[in-house]
Amino acid sequence: MKQQKIRVASLFLACMLFLLAPVQAYAVQTDEKEMGNGQEGLQGEELLDQESPAGSGTPEVKGEEREETPEGNKGQDVLGQPGEVTEPITKEDKPYLALGANLAPAQQAVVLELLGINPEELEDYDVIYITNEEEHEYLGEYVAASKIGTRALSSVLIVKREQGNGINITTKNISYCTIGMYKNALITAGITDADIIVAGPFPISGTAALVGAMKAYSDMTGAEVSERSMDTALNELVLTGDIAETVGDSQKAEELVAYLKQEVIEKGLDSQQEIEEAIQEACGQFDITLAEQEIEELTGLLKKIGDLDLDIDSIRNQAEELYDKLTSLDTKSIFDRVADFFRSILEFFQGLFS
């Protein structure tokens, strides 16, 4: 019996040494990540300073009226990052262009340059205009009128690609809406296999660009985007942004919403209780804490998504890199795994000496 206890103790010590290695590695990686993000954080603060009223604590990020910043700050100009457009969109591709109706001539010139369009060839493109009235009509339920502003500035270039292309998006001078936010919302609206570039004349939120993308896609393909789909997509875009502000991590917010969308569609969740339970479970997995109102709003959004009768395979095909990541994502933190390990050790000893 004594030798058996010694063997058990040795096994326990060996397991502890094995356990400490990933915890230490995790701590080192965390420190390196924080140190490595210092420059990125500074850039973000500088951008917020440009957009925020003095002394406001948080920026008014959802409107499109911003003070123009120096000419050099034009956002992302490099194509080809994961999930982004990998090929230039040319007039030969027969794209559609949705321009903000309130762009001043100089601002329109900047936007066209960012979209890769020669102003002298503008007449070769199919062009529609997005008005501020339309922004208020579609966004008014989710964004305060004062934040929508009085000028429509977001502009979108969109081209239909072959089946299997998926949705690829590049943003330029868009300070609030991320590629993942746009992609998730456009998938909800039923848009498939398209390359899209979103641009502003200077850093703006970009929320209104979703209206332009959906309208241009509908005109380009002849496939109507229903009012219900458009409303749900806009709801998703804005709410994902709100959650991103809450958790301080837009990527985690995008993944949470995408994961829950998948859960609702795959499992056919339709009752409020089922959806709320799925949200609570997902928040635990992603280590996210949401306020009661946010959970209520997310529940309402997911019920809308469930009612759209979306196909999960089509959704995965349109954002393959995101859903592949979710499939392989181990959402348990290292500390959750440590707790599970100690629980199993405790149960082992209880069984050994009972």
BALOBA-1460 file (C-alpha; in Angstrom, 3 decimals):
// residues 354
<rec num="1" residu="m" x="0.000" y="0.000" z="0.000"/>
<rec num="2" residu="k" x="2.884" y="2.355" z="0.865"/>
<rec num="3" residu="q" x="4.546" y="1.736" z="-2.498"/>
<rec num="4" residu="q" x="1.253" y="2.390" z="-4.237"/>
<rec num="5" residu="k" x="0.921" y="5.766" z="-2.508"/>
<rec num="6" residu="i" x="4.490" y="6.647" z="-3.500"/>
<rec num="7" residu="r" x="3.710" y="5.839" z="-7.111"/>
<rec num="8" residu="v" x="0.577" y="7.953" z="-6.935"/>
<rec num="9" residu="a" x="2.510" y="10.869" z="-5.428"/>
<rec num="10" residu="s" x="5.163" y="10.581" z="-8.130"/>
<rec num="11" residu="l" x="2.492" y="10.570" z="-10.780"/>
<rec num="12" residu="f" x="0.924" y="13.634" z="-9.230"/>
<rec num="13" residu="l" x="4.252" y="15.547" z="-9.198"/>
<rec num="14" residu="a" x="4.930" y="14.600" z="-12.803"/>
<rec num="15" residu="c" x="1.506" y="15.868" z="-13.816"/>
<rec num="16" residu="m" x="2.093" y="19.125" z="-11.956"/>
<rec num="17" residu="l" x="5.366" y="19.697" z="-13.840"/>
<rec num="18" residu="f" x="3.594" y="18.965" z="-17.108"/>
<rec num="19" residu="l" x="0.836" y="21.396" z="-16.155"/>
<rec num="20" residu="l" x="3.144" y="24.266" z="-15.225"/>
<rec num="21" residu="a" x="4.812" y="24.343" z="-18.636"/>
<rec num="22" residu="p" x="1.785" y="25.573" z="-20.660"/>
<rec num="23" residu="v" x="0.776" y="28.010" z="-17.911"/>
<rec num="24" residu="q" x="4.239" y="29.574" z="-17.966"/>
<rec num="25" residu="a" x="4.220" y="29.643" z="-21.769"/>
<rec num="26" residu="y" x="0.799" y="31.275" z="-21.723"/>
<rec num="27" residu="a" x="2.051" y="33.991" z="-19.371"/>
<rec num="28" residu="v" x="5.082" y="34.671" z="-21.561"/>
<rec num="29" residu="q" x="2.933" y="34.829" z="-24.698"/>
<rec num="30" residu="t" x="0.536" y="37.200" z="-22.997"/>
<rec num="31" residu="d" x="3.366" y="39.509" z="-21.937"/>
<rec num="32" residu="e" x="4.866" y="39.431" z="-25.442"/>
<rec num="33" residu="k" x="1.478" y="40.136" z="-26.997"/>
<rec num="34" residu="e" x="0.912" y="43.138" z="-24.749"/>
<rec num="35" residu="m" x="4.403" y="44.471" z="-25.439"/>
<rec num="36" residu="g" x="4.038" y="43.883" z="-29.168"/>
<rec num="37" residu="n" x="0.686" y="45.653" z="-29.314"/>
<rec num="38" residu="g" x="1.945" y="48.853" z="-27.813"/>
<rec num="39" residu="q" x="2.409" y="50.584" z="-31.145"/>
<rec num="40" residu="e" x="-0.939" y="49.398" z="-32.438"/>
<rec num="41" residu="g" x="-2.654" y="50.689" z="-29.333"/>
<rec num="42" residu="l" x="-1.051" y="54.101" z="-29.807"/>
<rec num="43" residu="q" x="-2.278" y="54.281" z="-33.367"/>
<rec num="44" residu="g" x="-5.785" y="53.460" z="-32.211"/>
<rec num="45" residu="e" x="-5.710" y="56.160" z="-29.541"/>
<rec num="46" residu="e" x="-4.505" y="58.712" z="-32.056"/>
<rec num="47" residu="l" x="-7.419" y="57.803" z="-34.316"/>
<rec num="48" residu="l" x="-9.884" y="58.102" z="-31.450"/>
<rec num="49" residu="d" x="-8.445" y="61.482" z="-30.546"/>
<rec num="50" residu="q" x="-9.152" y="62.648" z="-34.076"/>
<rec num="51" residu="e" x="-12.741" y="61.455" z="-33.873"/>
<rec num="52" residu="s" x="-13.777" y="62.097" z="-30.281"/>
<rec num="53" residu="p" x="-15.097" y="65.291" z="-28.759"/>
<rec num="54" residu="a" x="-12.680" y="66.675" z="-26.193"/>
<rec num="55" residu="g" x="-12.980" y="64.952" z="-22.860"/>
<rec num="56" residu="s" x="-15.589" y="62.464" z="-24.092"/>
<rec num="57" residu="g" x="-14.110" y="59.163" z="-22.909"/>
<rec num="58" residu="t" x="-15.530" y="57.243" z="-25.875"/>
<rec num="59" residu="p" x="-15.738" y="58.207" z="-29.535"/>
<rec num="60" residu="e" x="-18.957" y="58.806" z="-31.417"/>
<rec num="61" residu="v" x="-18.047" y="56.134" z="-33.894"/>
<rec num="62" residu="k" x="-21.297" y="55.478" z="-35.692"/>
<rec num="63" residu="g" x="-21.783" y="58.702" z="-37.614"/>
<rec num="64" residu="e" x="-20.161" y="59.634" z="-40.888"/>
<rec num="65" residu="e" x="-19.453" y="63.308" z="-40.321"/>
<rec num="66" residu="r" x="-15.851" y="63.655" z="-39.225"/>
<rec num="67" residu="e" x="-13.214" y="66.318" z="-39.421"/>
<rec num="68" residu="e" x="-10.990" y="65.645" z="-42.406"/>
<rec num="69" residu="t" x="-7.566" y="64.302" z="-41.486"/>
<rec num="70" residu="p" x="-4.274" y="64.790" z="-43.339"/>
<rec num="71" residu="e" x="-4.188" y="63.504" z="-46.914"/>
<rec num="72" residu="g" x="-1.741" y="60.751" z="-46.014"/>
<rec num="73" residu="n" x="-4.113" y="58.925" z="-43.679"/>
<rec num="74" residu="k" x="-6.124" y="56.940" z="-46.187"/>
<rec num="75" residu="g" x="-6.543" y="53.665" z="-44.372"/>
<rec num="76" residu="q" x="-5.667" y="50.243" z="-45.744"/>
<rec num="77" residu="d" x="-4.180" y="50.345" z="-49.244"/>
<rec num="78" residu="v" x="-2.730" y="46.819" z="-49.498"/>
<rec num="79" residu="l" x="-4.843" y="44.070" z="-51.025"/>
<rec num="80" residu="g" x="-4.483" y="40.396" z="-50.340"/>
<rec num="81" residu="q" x="-4.722" y="39.977" z="-46.553"/>
<rec num="82" residu="p" x="-6.865" y="37.044" z="-45.298"/>
<rec num="83" residu="g" x="-10.502" y="37.725" z="-46.117"/>
<rec num="84" residu="e" x="-9.647" y="40.727" z="-48.291"/>
<rec num="85" residu="v" x="-9.880" y="41.355" z="-52.011"/>
<rec num="86" residu="t" x="-6.920" y="39.699" z="-53.749"/>
<rec num="87" residu="e" x="-7.341" y="41.061" z="-57.286"/>
<rec num="88" residu="p" x="-7.877" y="44.641" z="-58.490"/>
<rec num="89" residu="i" x="-11.429" y="45.418" z="-59.545"/>
<rec num="90" residu="t" x="-11.394" y="46.964" z="-63.019"/>
<rec num="91" residu="k" x="-14.072" y="48.396" z="-65.286"/>
<rec num="92" residu="e" x="-13.787" y="45.265" z="-67.434"/>
<rec num="93" residu="d" x="-15.209" y="43.295" z="-64.476"/>
<rec num="94" residu="k" x="-18.463" y="45.266" z="-64.811"/>
<rec num="95" residu="p" x="-18.591" y="46.269" z="-61.145"/>
<rec num="96" residu="y" x="-21.185" y="48.493" z="-59.537"/>
<rec num="97" residu="l" x="-20.234" y="51.634" z="-57.666"/>
<rec num="98" residu="a" x="-22.302" y="53.051" z="-54.810"/>
<rec num="99" residu="l" x="-21.158" y="56.586" z="-54.016"/>
<rec num="100" residu="g" x="-22.101" y="58.684" z="-51.009"/>
<rec num="101" residu="a" x="-24.406" y="61.372" z="-52.389"/>
<rec num="102" residu="n" x="-22.863" y="64.131" z="-50.258"/>
<rec num="103" residu="l" x="-19.244" y="63.720" z="-51.280"/>
<rec num="104" residu="a" x="-17.687" y="67.044" z="-52.254"/>
<rec num="105" residu="p" x="-15.725" y="66.959" z="-55.537"/>
<rec num="106" residu="a" x="-12.364" y="66.760" z="-53.760"/>
<rec num="107" residu="q" x="-13.675" y="64.030" z="-51.436"/>
<rec num="108" residu="q" x="-15.050" y="62.049" z="-54.362"/>
<rec num="109" residu="a" x="-11.651" y="62.257" z="-56.055"/>
<rec num="110" residu="v" x="-10.015" y="60.760" z="-52.951"/>
<rec num="111" residu="v" x="-12.609" y="57.981" z="-52.761"/>
<rec num="112" residu="l" x="-12.243" y="57.100" z="-56.444"/>
<rec num="113" residu="e" x="-8.471" y="56.933" z="-56.056"/>
<rec num="114" residu="l" x="-8.819" y="54.562" z="-53.102"/>
<rec num="115" residu="l" x="-11.207" y="52.399" z="-55.107"/>
<rec num="116" residu="g" x="-8.769" y="52.284" z="-58.018"/>
<rec num="117" residu="i" x="-11.031" y="54.225" z="-60.385"/>
<rec num="118" residu="n" x="-9.821" y="56.829" z="-62.856"/>
<rec num="119" residu="p" x="-12.243" y="59.788" z="-62.503"/>
<rec num="120" residu="e" x="-12.140" y="60.262" z="-66.281"/>
<rec num="121" residu="e" x="-13.549" y="56.749" z="-66.702"/>
<rec num="122" residu="l" x="-16.354" y="57.115" z="-64.162"/>
<rec num="123" residu="e" x="-18.973" y="57.056" z="-66.921"/>
<rec num="124" residu="d" x="-17.836" y="53.517" z="-67.766"/>
<rec num="125" residu="y" x="-19.142" y="52.287" z="-64.407"/>
<rec num="126" residu="d" x="-22.673" y="51.547" z="-63.262"/>
<rec num="127" residu="v" x="-23.128" y="54.098" z="-60.486"/>
<rec num="128" residu="i" x="-25.814" y="54.479" z="-57.838"/>
<rec num="129" residu="y" x="-25.898" y="57.036" z="-55.050"/>
<rec num="130" residu="i" x="-26.671" y="56.471" z="-51.391"/>
<rec num="131" residu="t" x="-28.446" y="59.384" z="-49.769"/>
<rec num="132" residu="n" x="-28.469" y="60.509" z="-46.175"/>
<rec num="133" residu="e" x="-32.234" y="59.975" z="-46.151"/>
<rec num="134" residu="e" x="-31.687" y="56.309" z="-46.961"/>
<rec num="135" residu="e" x="-29.099" y="56.058" z="-44.185"/>
<rec num="136" residu="h" x="-31.629" y="57.366" z="-41.679"/>
<rec num="137" residu="e" x="-34.342" y="55.090" z="-43.099"/>
<rec num="138" residu="y" x="-32.320" y="51.898" z="-42.756"/>
<rec num="139" residu="l" x="-30.101" y="52.700" z="-39.772"/>
<rec num="140" residu="g" x="-32.494" y="54.838" z="-37.752"/>
<rec num="141" residu="e" x="-33.787" y="51.945" z="-35.642"/>
<rec num="142" residu="y" x="-30.292" y="51.021" z="-34.484"/>
<rec num="143" residu="v" x="-28.267" y="54.250" z="-34.511"/>
<rec num="144" residu="a" x="-29.242" y="57.639" z="-33.058"/>
<rec num="145" residu="a" x="-30.062" y="60.233" z="-35.725"/>
<rec num="146" residu="s" x="-27.399" y="62.561" z="-34.331"/>
<rec num="147" residu="k" x="-24.758" y="59.875" z="-34.909"/>
<rec num="148" residu="i" x="-25.887" y="59.114" z="-38.452"/>
<rec num="149" residu="g" x="-25.331" y="62.780" z="-39.256"/>
<rec num="150" residu="t" x="-26.426" y="64.763" z="-42.283"/>
<rec num="151" residu="r" x="-24.006" y="63.616" z="-44.992"/>
<rec num="152" residu="a" x="-23.733" y="60.318" z="-46.873"/>
<rec num="153" residu="l" x="-20.020" y="59.687" z="-47.456"/>
<rec num="154" residu="s" x="-19.346" y="55.917" z="-47.436"/>
<rec num="155" residu="s" x="-18.745" y="54.481" z="-50.882"/>
<rec num="156" residu="v" x="-18.578" y="50.895" z="-52.138"/>
<rec num="157" residu="l" x="-17.214" y="49.163" z="-55.239"/>
<rec num="158" residu="i" x="-18.630" y="45.670" z="-55.695"/>
<rec num="159" residu="v" x="-18.221" y="42.994" z="-58.350"/>
<rec num="160" residu="k" x="-19.852" y="39.585" z="-58.683"/>
<rec num="161" residu="r" x="-17.374" y="36.708" z="-58.857"/>
<rec num="162" residu="e" x="-17.627" y="33.037" z="-59.786"/>
<rec num="163" residu="q" x="-19.199" y="30.517" z="-57.442"/>
<rec num="164" residu="g" x="-16.740" y="29.456" z="-54.751"/>
<rec num="165" residu="n" x="-15.068" y="32.852" z="-54.560"/>
<rec num="166" residu="g" x="-16.772" y="33.715" z="-51.285"/>
<rec num="167" residu="i" x="-17.081" y="37.254" z="-49.974"/>
<rec num="168" residu="n" x="-13.824" y="39.225" z="-49.889"/>
<rec num="169" residu="i" x="-13.683" y="42.738" z="-48.497"/>
<rec num="170" residu="t" x="-11.077" y="45.478" z="-48.267"/>
<rec num="171" residu="t" x="-11.689" y="48.652" z="-46.263"/>
<rec num="172" residu="k" x="-9.960" y="52.021" z="-46.683"/>
<rec num="173" residu="n" x="-10.454" y="54.922" z="-44.295"/>
<rec num="174" residu="i" x="-13.069" y="52.918" z="-42.358"/>
<rec num="175" residu="s" x="-12.374" y="53.355" z="-38.655"/>
<rec num="176" residu="y" x="-15.216" y="51.436" z="-37.000"/>
<rec num="177" residu="c" x="-16.642" y="48.640" z="-39.166"/>
<rec num="178" residu="t" x="-14.192" y="45.776" z="-39.604"/>
<rec num="179" residu="i" x="-13.910" y="43.326" z="-42.487"/>
<rec num="180" residu="g" x="-15.420" y="40.613" z="-40.292"/>
<rec num="181" residu="m" x="-18.365" y="42.803" z="-39.316"/>
<rec num="182" residu="y" x="-19.154" y="43.605" z="-42.946"/>
<rec num="183" residu="k" x="-18.705" y="39.996" z="-44.025"/>
<rec num="184" residu="n" x="-20.980" y="38.550" z="-41.326"/>
<rec num="185" residu="a" x="-23.703" y="41.094" z="-42.068"/>
<rec num="186" residu="l" x="-23.533" y="40.677" z="-45.859"/>
<rec num="187" residu="i" x="-23.802" y="36.901" z="-45.489"/>
<rec num="188" residu="t" x="-26.910" y="37.409" z="-43.383"/>
<rec num="189" residu="a" x="-28.335" y="39.571" z="-46.176"/>
<rec num="190" residu="g" x="-27.850" y="36.687" z="-48.612"/>
<rec num="191" residu="i" x="-24.986" y="38.176" z="-50.624"/>
<rec num="192" residu="t" x="-22.633" y="35.575" z="-52.110"/>
<rec num="193" residu="d" x="-19.384" y="35.388" z="-54.091"/>
<rec num="194" residu="a" x="-18.446" y="39.036" z="-54.395"/>
<rec num="195" residu="d" x="-15.360" y="41.221" z="-54.057"/>
<rec num="196" residu="i" x="-16.032" y="44.486" z="-52.258"/>
<rec num="197" residu="i" x="-13.971" y="47.588" z="-51.473"/>
<rec num="198" residu="v" x="-15.361" y="50.101" z="-48.980"/>
<rec num="199" residu="a" x="-13.819" y="53.567" z="-48.793"/>
<rec num="200" residu="g" x="-14.286" y="56.944" z="-47.165"/>
<rec num="201" residu="p" x="-12.697" y="60.290" z="-48.049"/>
<rec num="202" residu="f" x="-11.167" y="60.327" z="-44.549"/>
<rec num="203" residu="p" x="-11.624" y="58.061" z="-41.494"/>
<rec num="204" residu="i" x="-15.342" y="57.483" z="-40.962"/>
<rec num="205" residu="s" x="-17.364" y="54.749" z="-39.279"/>
<rec num="206" residu="g" x="-18.571" y="53.052" z="-42.468"/>
<rec num="207" residu="t" x="-21.907" y="51.795" z="-41.113"/>
<rec num="208" residu="a" x="-23.828" y="53.330" z="-44.007"/>
<rec num="209" residu="a" x="-21.617" y="51.513" z="-46.537"/>
<rec num="210" residu="l" x="-23.559" y="48.319" z="-45.857"/>
<rec num="211" residu="v" x="-26.658" y="49.946" z="-47.346"/>
<rec num="212" residu="g" x="-24.688" y="50.828" z="-50.466"/>
<rec num="213" residu="a" x="-23.221" y="47.323" z="-50.782"/>
<rec num="214" residu="m" x="-26.621" y="45.641" z="-50.550"/>
<rec num="215" residu="k" x="-28.323" y="48.024" z="-52.972"/>
<rec num="216" residu="a" x="-25.491" y="47.804" z="-55.509"/>
<rec num="217" residu="y" x="-25.457" y="43.993" z="-55.292"/>
<rec num="218" residu="s" x="-29.205" y="43.872" z="-55.871"/>
<rec num="219" residu="d" x="-28.978" y="46.124" z="-58.951"/>
<rec num="220" residu="m" x="-25.939" y="44.248" z="-60.281"/>
<rec num="221" residu="t" x="-27.361" y="40.727" z="-59.985"/>
<rec num="222" residu="g" x="-31.089" y="41.355" z="-60.190"/>
<rec num="223" residu="a" x="-31.439" y="39.359" z="-56.953"/>
<rec num="224" residu="e" x="-33.541" y="41.409" z="-54.581"/>
<rec num="225" residu="v" x="-32.277" y="41.813" z="-51.040"/>
<rec num="226" residu="s" x="-35.469" y="41.755" z="-48.992"/>
<rec num="227" residu="e" x="-36.245" y="44.483" z="-46.502"/>
<rec num="228" residu="r" x="-36.205" y="41.862" z="-43.744"/>
<rec num="229" residu="s" x="-32.747" y="40.622" z="-44.755"/>
<rec num="230" residu="m" x="-31.414" y="44.158" z="-45.028"/>
<rec num="231" residu="d" x="-32.827" y="45.101" z="-41.638"/>
<rec num="232" residu="t" x="-31.333" y="42.004" z="-39.985"/>
<rec num="233" residu="a" x="-27.939" y="42.618" z="-41.603"/>
<rec num="234" residu="l" x="-27.829" y="46.227" z="-40.392"/>
<rec num="235" residu="n" x="-28.964" y="45.132" z="-36.929"/>
<rec num="236" residu="e" x="-26.112" y="42.599" z="-36.886"/>
<rec num="237" residu="l" x="-23.502" y="45.119" z="-38.023"/>
<rec num="238" residu="v" x="-24.380" y="47.690" z="-35.386"/>
<rec num="239" residu="l" x="-24.848" y="45.200" z="-32.538"/>
<rec num="240" residu="t" x="-21.539" y="43.461" z="-33.306"/>
<rec num="241" residu="g" x="-19.884" y="46.859" z="-33.099"/>
<rec num="242" residu="d" x="-21.558" y="47.520" z="-29.746"/>
<rec num="243" residu="i" x="-20.341" y="44.164" z="-28.398"/>
<rec num="244" residu="a" x="-16.847" y="44.889" z="-29.733"/>
<rec num="245" residu="e" x="-16.826" y="48.117" z="-27.716"/>
<rec num="246" residu="t" x="-17.993" y="46.252" z="-24.629"/>
<rec num="247" residu="v" x="-15.331" y="43.527" z="-24.787"/>
<rec num="248" residu="g" x="-12.611" y="45.708" z="-26.312"/>
<rec num="249" residu="d" x="-11.921" y="43.161" z="-29.048"/>
<rec num="250" residu="s" x="-13.661" y="43.355" z="-32.431"/>
<rec num="251" residu="q" x="-12.363" y="39.959" z="-33.570"/>
<rec num="252" residu="k" x="-13.767" y="38.221" z="-30.511"/>
<rec num="253" residu="a" x="-17.117" y="39.982" z="-31.025"/>
<rec num="254" residu="e" x="-17.207" y="38.891" z="-34.688"/>
<rec num="255" residu="e" x="-16.418" y="35.295" z="-33.738"/>
<rec num="256" residu="l" x="-19.046" y="35.266" z="-30.989"/>
<rec num="257" residu="v" x="-21.805" y="36.451" z="-33.340"/>
<rec num="258" residu="a" x="-20.682" y="34.077" z="-36.127"/>
<rec num="259" residu="y" x="-20.585" y="31.154" z="-33.705"/>
<rec num="260" residu="l" x="-24.053" y="31.931" z="-32.354"/>
<rec num="261" residu="k" x="-25.427" y="32.341" z="-35.879"/>
<rec num="262" residu="q" x="-24.094" y="28.884" z="-36.652"/>
<rec num="263" residu="e" x="-25.614" y="27.428" z="-33.467"/>
<rec num="264" residu="v" x="-29.046" y="28.914" z="-34.145"/>
<rec num="265" residu="i" x="-29.153" y="27.697" z="-37.752"/>
<rec num="266" residu="e" x="-27.655" y="24.232" z="-37.187"/>
<rec num="267" residu="k" x="-29.683" y="23.411" z="-34.083"/>
<rec num="268" residu="g" x="-32.879" y="25.165" z="-35.139"/>
<rec num="269" residu="l" x="-33.003" y="27.267" z="-31.966"/>
<rec num="270" residu="d" x="-36.113" y="29.419" z="-32.050"/>
<rec num="271" residu="s" x="-37.358" y="29.956" z="-28.506"/>
<rec num="272" residu="q" x="-36.096" y="32.801" z="-26.373"/>
<rec num="273" residu="q" x="-34.962" y="30.399" z="-23.653"/>
<rec num="274" residu="e" x="-32.973" y="28.220" z="-26.074"/>
<rec num="275" residu="i" x="-31.248" y="31.227" z="-27.614"/>
<rec num="276" residu="e" x="-30.470" y="32.845" z="-24.258"/>
<rec num="277" residu="e" x="-28.959" y="29.582" z="-23.025"/>
<rec num="278" residu="a" x="-26.834" y="29.394" z="-26.189"/>
<rec num="279" residu="i" x="-25.661" y="32.983" z="-25.607"/>
<rec num="280" residu="q" x="-24.741" y="32.295" z="-21.992"/>
<rec num="281" residu="e" x="-22.809" y="29.182" z="-22.964"/>
<rec num="282" residu="a" x="-21.001" y="30.967" z="-25.815"/>
<rec num="283" residu="c" x="-20.104" y="33.913" z="-23.580"/>
<rec num="284" residu="g" x="-18.511" y="31.462" z="-21.169"/>
<rec num="285" residu="q" x="-16.565" y="29.783" z="-23.953"/>
<rec num="286" residu="f" x="-15.336" y="33.068" z="-25.413"/>
<rec num="287" residu="d" x="-14.722" y="34.613" z="-21.979"/>
<rec num="288" residu="i" x="-17.113" y="37.491" z="-22.697"/>
<rec num="289" residu="t" x="-19.395" y="39.244" z="-20.221"/>
<rec num="290" residu="l" x="-22.447" y="41.004" z="-21.638"/>
<rec num="291" residu="a" x="-24.962" y="43.233" z="-19.895"/>
<rec num="292" residu="e" x="-28.569" y="42.093" z="-19.649"/>
<rec num="293" residu="q" x="-29.652" y="44.573" z="-22.328"/>
<rec num="294" residu="e" x="-26.975" y="43.320" z="-24.718"/>
<rec num="295" residu="i" x="-28.100" y="39.728" z="-24.184"/>
<rec num="296" residu="e" x="-31.673" y="40.814" z="-24.873"/>
<rec num="297" residu="e" x="-30.633" y="42.609" z="-28.085"/>
<rec num="298" residu="l" x="-28.517" y="39.658" z="-29.196"/>
<rec num="299" residu="t" x="-31.417" y="37.291" z="-28.550"/>
<rec num="300" residu="g" x="-33.653" y="39.444" z="-30.735"/>
<rec num="301" residu="l" x="-31.064" y="39.506" z="-33.522"/>
<rec num="302" residu="l" x="-30.579" y="35.734" z="-33.442"/>
<rec num="303" residu="k" x="-34.343" y="35.175" z="-33.622"/>
<rec num="304" residu="k" x="-34.399" y="37.344" z="-36.749"/>
<rec num="305" residu="i" x="-31.502" y="35.359" z="-38.229"/>
<rec num="306" residu="g" x="-33.296" y="32.085" z="-37.470"/>
<rec num="307" residu="d" x="-36.377" y="33.334" z="-39.306"/>
<rec num="308" residu="l" x="-34.393" y="34.041" z="-42.498"/>
<rec num="309" residu="d" x="-33.986" y="30.327" z="-43.306"/>
<rec num="310" residu="l" x="-30.269" y="30.697" z="-44.080"/>
<rec num="311" residu="d" x="-28.205" y="27.741" z="-45.287"/>
<rec num="312" residu="i" x="-25.252" y="27.025" z="-42.982"/>
<rec num="313" residu="d" x="-23.185" y="25.418" z="-45.748"/>
<rec num="314" residu="s" x="-23.560" y="28.518" z="-47.894"/>
<rec num="315" residu="i" x="-22.585" y="30.700" z="-44.945"/>
<rec num="316" residu="r" x="-19.443" y="28.663" z="-44.327"/>
<rec num="317" residu="n" x="-18.506" y="28.848" z="-47.996"/>
<rec num="318" residu="q" x="-18.782" y="32.630" z="-48.036"/>
<rec num="319" residu="a" x="-16.542" y="33.108" z="-44.980"/>
<rec num="320" residu="e" x="-14.515" y="29.926" z="-45.053"/>
<rec num="321" residu="e" x="-11.527" y="31.298" z="-43.149"/>
<rec num="322" residu="l" x="-13.735" y="32.454" z="-40.271"/>
<rec num="323" residu="y" x="-15.775" y="29.263" z="-39.878"/>
<rec num="324" residu="d" x="-12.714" y="27.035" z="-40.288"/>
<rec num="325" residu="k" x="-11.228" y="28.972" z="-37.406"/>
<rec num="326" residu="l" x="-14.359" y="28.504" z="-35.312"/>
<rec num="327" residu="t" x="-14.338" y="24.764" z="-36.025"/>
<rec num="328" residu="s" x="-10.763" y="24.394" z="-34.782"/>
<rec num="329" residu="l" x="-11.097" y="26.999" z="-32.044"/>
<rec num="330" residu="d" x="-10.531" y="25.723" z="-28.511"/>
<rec num="331" residu="t" x="-12.620" y="28.299" z="-26.698"/>
<rec num="332" residu="k" x="-11.580" y="27.070" z="-23.255"/>
<rec num="333" residu="s" x="-8.874" y="29.196" z="-21.686"/>
<rec num="334" residu="i" x="-5.739" y="27.613" z="-20.199"/>
<rec num="335" residu="f" x="-7.157" y="28.327" z="-16.762"/>
<rec num="336" residu="d" x="-10.353" y="26.451" z="-17.569"/>
<rec num="337" residu="r" x="-8.225" y="23.479" z="-18.585"/>
<rec num="338" residu="v" x="-6.206" y="23.788" z="-15.353"/>
<rec num="339" residu="a" x="-9.437" y="23.690" z="-13.357"/>
<rec num="340" residu="d" x="-10.585" y="20.613" z="-15.290"/>
<rec num="341" residu="f" x="-7.237" y="18.929" z="-14.613"/>
<rec num="342" residu="f" x="-7.380" y="19.527" z="-10.862"/>
<rec num="343" residu="r" x="-10.951" y="18.298" z="-10.818"/>
<rec num="344" residu="s" x="-9.886" y="15.049" z="-12.470"/>
<rec num="345" residu="i" x="-6.972" y="14.662" z="-9.991"/>
<rec num="346" residu="l" x="-9.348" y="15.183" z="-7.068"/>
<rec num="347" residu="e" x="-11.767" y="12.615" z="-8.432"/>
<rec num="348" residu="f" x="-8.853" y="10.195" z="-8.909"/>
<rec num="349" residu="f" x="-7.746" y="10.458" z="-5.271"/>
<rec num="350" residu="q" x="-11.306" y="10.221" z="-4.037"/>
<rec num="351" residu="g" x="-11.690" y="6.990" z="-5.975"/>
<rec num="352" residu="l" x="-8.319" y="5.684" z="-4.829"/>
<rec num="353" residu="f" x="-8.897" y="6.084" z="-1.095"/>
<rec num="354" residu="s" x="-12.653" y="5.538" z="-0.911"/>
